[in-house]
């Protein structure tokens, strides 16, 4: 028996839309082995009370790709007599009265939400990829003459500046700074308790000079005054410098 019917005329309740959708699923998504099908209780809940289901779960989209579940839902709707109508906007009441299609309303809402989620995740992924692909800008700071000050003491009077970009920073530390691993932080306080950007690098000493290269992502930061803090990880000694981000 051919379960599909012809609906030459639509009505105010979008009968053609819903029936066309059902016909499409019945024709294009046969599932004779009932792979991934929802259980009988869940299908009955789709018809009688979809608001009781956690429709944020994508598993309910299975009904849009399963002729067997769609066929079961059609039979359940036909056999059920609607005895009560929830308090819904008047625009939705004719749909419920005319066909008992509340499950369709909820399912379409879920599907639309999933589409928005996919679009949002795709956009965020593209944004992250674009940021990763952005070429870093080379910057050089020479702190050798500044005599940066340790820990909580007042920072040195000189002020340095950096652009709010992804930067590869080549840093010359104060004379006779020890080699080793350093944390280079951009903070809002000289004690480095509020770190906004940070990188680690190994410094090498040549004579009196100690240099390192570190990548810092300063793009998310707002323009303004900060501190550039260098910390030698072996002895936890920190030096702070006034820094302006442009």
Secondary structure, DSSP 8 states (H G I E B T S, - for coil): -----------TT-HHHHHHHHHHHHHH---TT-TT---HHHHHHHHHHGGGS-TTSGGGGGGGG-HHHHHHHHHHHHH----------HHHHHHHHHH--HHHHHHHHHHHHHHHHHHHHHHHHHHHHHHHHS--EEEEEE-TTT--EETTS--EEEEEEE-SSEEEEEEEESTT---EEEEEEEESSTT-SSEEEEEEEEEEEETTEEEEEEEEE-TTS-SEEEEEEEEETTTTEEEEEEEEE-
